[in-house]
Amino acid sequence: MSKPDIYLFPCRDRRGAEMIKVAEGIYLLDCLFAGLPGQCGVFLLRGRESALIDCGPSLGVGHVIAGLESAGIARGDIRYILLTHTHMDHAGGASLFLEHYPGAQVLVDEKTSWQLADPARLVRSASRALGDIAPYYGTMSPIPAERMIPLGDGQVLEIGGERSLRALHTPGHSSGHFAFFEEGAGALFCGDALGHLIMDSGHIFPATPAPEFDLELSMASAERLAALAPRLLLFPHFGATGRAAEVFDRFAAQLKLSRSLAE
């Protein structure tokens, strides 16, 4: 497997991704997936230590790093990289981020962390499933075990500065999916557990990748997240919204429609 260039990204602006402030200490950076804005993003959480939530595909890493550096984020500032799951549009760039941030560690579901230690099978599977669009997802390189912290349900990560993240196992989109809740801001980093957000319309549509998607588990995970009563939902695909109750209702309606059509 050839190693991708960390600065191989479809962007003409070498200042990189703009850091979009969505709440106090929470920022969104666009990965410019397939060269298009508003498709896939990475979140930055600032505390005494800083964390990235998801890292996008390998081809977008350079754009995100350039944006972080332009905003004054130094190589020693990123302490944690939290992955909602191991799909390539969320975890593909993890090894490249670790190279650039030598003090950082990746936090990922303990049962699927082997996919990051030896991603060859995952890359092959994704290539078959994605077909013609597979090149836009880049590739994945192995992550050493000593750079990974296994995640368990309910685990709390202290970021400092009165910030912490609670990890919530939310299977459905994938078996090893996690969401992360920052209680101080009421901010929920939901990964793909609540589908994709279309910012212009506020439309929500479930992400249901075959063959791993489980509708019943997805519904249960959404209900669990709704019980947290979050004030802000943060979507890597793509953006943020304070209309949490509306999102949960729309997502549940979409899943129920999917179930009725399958019966």
N, C-alpha and C positions, 0 to 999 in steps of 0.2 A: 504494500500500500504506500503510494507516494505521499510525502508530507506536504500539505498545502502551505503556501506562503501566508504568513500571518497578516500581511498587508494587501492580500489579493481580494479587493472588495470593489463592487460596482459603484464607485462614487468619484465624482470629479472634484469634490471639496475635501482637501486633505486636513481640514480642521476636524473632520469627522462628524459624528452624530451630535445634534443639539441635545443638551440635557433639559428635558421638559419637566418642569416642576409640577407634580400632581397633588402634593400635600407637603407639609413641613417635613423636610428631610427625606422625601421620597421623589425619585426622578425616573423618567422613562427615556430610554435611548433607542432610536430606530435602527434596526439591523439592515435596513434596505434589502430585504429578502427579494431575490431575483431582480434587484435594481429598482424595486418599487417601494415607495413610502407607505407606511401605515399597514404593513402586512405582518411584521414580526418584531418584537421588541425585547429589551432587557431592562429590568428595574434595578435601580441603585437605592439602597437604604443606608442613610448616614446616621451613625451613632458615634460613640467613642471609637468604635471600630466600624468599618463599612462592609456591606455585603451586597453581592449581586444576586438577584433572583432570576434564574435561567440565564443562558448565555448565547442563545441563538445558534444558527448553523455556523460551520467553520468559515464560510466565505464572508460572513458579516463581522467577524471578530475585529479585524483591523479598523473598520469604520467605528465600532463602539469604543475601542481603546483610544483611538485618535480623539474621539469626543470627550472621553474621560480626562485625557491629558490636557486638552484645550481648556477644560473647566478646572484644572489644577489638582486633579486626583493623581497622586504619585504612586509609584510602583509598590510602595510599602503600605498603602492605605487600604487595599482590599484584603480583608481577612477571610471572608467566607464566600463561597459560590454555592447557592442552594438551588438544586434542580427539582422542578416539579415532577419530571419524569425523564426517561432516557431517550425519547424520540429525538431524531437528529436536528429538528428545528428548534429544540430546546436545550439539548446537551451536546450537539455536534462540536461546538467550539470550546468545550471545557478544557481539553488538554492544552490548547493554545493560550487560554487565559492563565492557566497554571504556569506556563513558561514565562509569561510576562509579569505575573504577580507571584514571586517565589515564596512569599509567606502565606499564600492563600491555600485553603483546603476546600474540597468539594463535599457537600452533604447530599446524600442520595439514598433512596430506599434501600434498606439492607438486603432485601431479597432479589433485587435486580441490579445491584451494583456490579455484578460479574460482567454485565454487558458493557460497562465502561472499562473494566480491566482488560477485556478481550473483545473489542467491538466488531471484529471482522464479520461474524455471523449477522449482527444487527445491520451492518452496512449492506451486506448482500441481500438480506431480506427487504430492506428499505428500497434498494435499487429495483428489485423485482416488482414491488408493490407500487412504486411511484412512476415507473416507466419513463416517459419522455421528460418529466420535470425533475427526475432524480438529480441531475447535475447541479441544480440550484441549491440542493441540500448539502453539497460539499461532501466531506468525509469525516471520519472520527479516528483519532489516534488513542492508543491505550493510556490509561491513567494509573500510576503506581498505587498500590494498596495503601501505602503510608500517606498518600495525599487525600485519601477519602475518609469521611466520617459516616458510618451507617446511620440512617434515620429510622426511628421507631415512632409509632403513633403516640402523640401527646408530648413528645420531646420538646423541651424549651431551650432556645438558643439565646443567650444574653449578648446583645450588641453593644450595650453600654449607653450611657446618657439616658437612662430610664427607658431604654428600648429593648424589647425582646420579641422573638418570633416563636410561635407555637406551631409545631408540625402536625398536620392532620392527614392521616391516610384516607385518601378519597378515590378508591378504585372505581372503574367504570370506563373512562377513556382509555386507561391502561391499568394493568393490575398493580403496578408500583407507583401510582400517581399520589402526589402529596400537594396539599395547599398549605399556605403559611399565613398565620393570623398575627397581626401586630395590634395588640389590644389597646394600647395608648391612643392610637389614631383611629381605631376601629377599621383598620385597613386589611383587606383580605386579598392576598396574592393567590389567585384561583387557578393559575395554569390553564389547562383545558377542561377542568372539571365542570365548568358552566358554559362550555362552548366558546364560540368566537363572537366578539363584539364588533358591530359595524357602527363606527362612531357617528357618521353623518345621519343615520336614521335611528340609531339606538336598537337596531334589530339584533337579536341573538339567534345563532343557529348552532345546534350541537355538533361537536366533532366526533365522528363515529368510525374510527379506522378499523377496518376488518383485518384479521379475524378476532382481534383482542377485545373490541368494544363489548361491554356488557350493559344492556339497558337497565336492568333492575338494579345493579350495583350503582350505576350512574345516578339514578333517581334517589337512591338511599344516600349517596354522598352529597347530592344537592340539598336534600332535606337537612342533613347534618350541618352543612355550611349555613343554611338559612337560619338555623337555631342560634347561631352566633350573633345574629342581628348586626352584621357589619354595616358601617356607614360609608365605606368606599370599597368598590370592587376594582381590582387591577388585573387587566387582561394582557398577556403577552401578544395575543392576536385580537384587537390591538387597541389599547387605550385604558381609560378609567372612567367610572361613572359612580355617582352618588345615589342613583336610583336603584338601590339594591333590591327592594321588594318587587319592583317591576321586573327586574332581570330574572329573579327566581320564578316569578309567575310565568314569564314567557318561556323560560327554559323548560319548566315542568310541562307546559302546554305542548311544546314541540316534541318532547319525549313521549307524552301520552298519544299524540298523533302518530308518531312513528310506531308505537306499539299496536295501535288500532289498525294501521295499514298492514302490519305484519301478521295479524291474526286471520 
